[in-house]
């Protein structure tokens, strides 16, 4: 990465009002603690509860792990900056943060798509579900998520690495990302922007097609279900996943599938998909899934009894 005179960047953060720093610090600290607690609780519950040892909950535990890592890319740095009154990040630190941000975001995108396919098999081919979504298949799907995301994120990071930064060095954001960095570049970004949009667009298109095909099949099966009980169970199984997909993909499409133009809403949208979504995911799946709620109550009950 040729930075020219720029060896470090200044992150302007969420607010230009220093008096609000303590408010944002407390807000982020509470949210981050809840993210860690909620996602770790789901991971531990799925691991310890034999009734949850199926493909659906295997992917749910992986989603919790990715959410935990995803939030950890940005939030700890923000909390540290509020404590130390520092707001700078080295050029290498900036590109590293960008890489891991897209690595975990890409993994979550593909993982949510795999979870949609899992629900399709469970509802449309229930008799073959255990055979199709066996342990080997789960491992292969998970490997696909990590590998495809790595390819996606390394392309994004290497593309930014080719840019020249001669100044200014103030990033109007609370973390290093593509759009806030490219607007500071003093080199031509036309080709780089095409690479960014094509790369993000390819991931988004593949995920969209698989999601659409899966849910068209699910909806068709649900409409052909004569049993009210079966209809309710099928809808309940998919509702949580649909909510999570909407909350995650909506903001990401707004941010990444457009040229490098800064909007005032970008920071708010970014807070939503990097901080709020990892918090909401475990809540949504817990509140709408009776098996998970029962398993968590059982786990907490055993701990209380032992104490």
Buried (B, 14 or more C-beta within 10 A) or exposed (E): BEBEEBEEBBBBBBEEEEEEBEEBBEBBBEBBEBBBEBBBBBBBBBEEBEEBEBBBBBBBBBBBBBBBBBBBBBBEBBBEBBEEEEBBBEBEBBBBBBBBBBBBBBBBBBBBBBBBBBBBBBBBBEEEBEEEBEEEBBEEBBEBBBEBBBBBBBBBBEBBBBBBBBEEBEBBBBBBBBBBBBEBBBEEBEEBBEBBBEBBBEBBEBBBEBBEEBBEBBBEBBEEBEEEEBBEBBBEBBEBBBBBBEBBBBBBBBBBEBEBEEEEEBBEBBBBBBBBBBBBBBEBBBEBBEEBBBBBEBBEEEEEEEE
